[in-house]
């Protein structure tokens, strides 16, 4: 029953209370049906697919701003640590291979010196010349490989330098979080009262001039009629 219907009944303009109760029941049923429809599509009561974008999002863990930002900073830091560990492992492997290649170059260089001496003393022996050419080709290939490894190592160091910006971004997000938390605490302090909420006088349900359609329960009607009967 709306406030207007209650006022009309008290003025004697409406006699059929049962009809009003049926009408109120139908309104409640419609509201419940609307709420059920909203729940079916995963929206809070009062939301629908056409108007959901006009409403603020409900205060759930998925929509709390600071909560989400905390998750972002935590996850990004964890993933960045994993990436750094992988990059560090690759860099260490490259350094080990560079050392192995340097040792191989020393051996091949000594072979080149040996076959150069043998080719000079025994110019008629083709095997010495052939081995000399193969070792010279091998050392050139190894030097090129070493250059690639060194270039790759430099690139990895550049990647690690770039990843440092992730930490800067994390610090920026944390600064935003701190500002938001400070504003939240300030607003809570600003709206603090001297009277506890459970000790406050209850707010009036209906004020003269209201145009809303809040319904009065059956208990409210019976209590009001009892007051008039006394």
C-alpha positions, 0 to 999 in steps of 0.5 A: 500500500502506498502512502497516498492510498493509506491517506485516502483510506484514512479520509474515508475515500477507500473502503476496500482494504482487501483490494488494496492489499491484493494490489500491494501484493501484485506490486511486491510480486512485480518487484520480486520478479524484476529482482529475480530477472536481475539475479539471473543475468548476474546483476544486483537488484535494480540493475538490468542490461540496459541501465547497468552502465549508468549505475556505480558498480557494487562494492565487491572484491572484484570492483573495490579499487584499492583492492584491485590495485593491490592485486595488480602491484602484488601480481606484477611484482611476482611476475617481474621477479620470475622474469628476472630469474629466467633472464639471469639464468639465460645470462649465466648460460651465455657467460659459461658458453663464452668461456668455453668458446674462448678455450676452444679458440685457444686450442684452435689457434695453437693448431693453426700455429702448428700446421703453419710451421709444418706446412712451411717445413714440409710444403709437399705434404697436402694434409698439413695445408688442408688442416691449416685451412680447416682450422683457420675456417673453424676459428673464424666461425667460432669468433662469429659465434662468440660475437653473437653470444656477446651481443645476446648478453648485451641485449639481455642486460638491456632487457633487465634495464628496461624491466626496472621501469616495472618497479617504477610503475609499481611505486606510482601505483602504490603512491596512488593507493596511498593517496586514495586511502588518505582521502578515504580516511579523511572523508570518514573523519569528515563525516564522523558524528558524536552520536553512535548510529544505533543511538540515533532517532530513526529517520521518518519513512514519509514526509509531506511532499514525498512523491515516492511509492514506498509501501506501508506494511500490514503491521503498520496499518494495523498499528495506525488503526489501533492508535485511532481506535484508542 
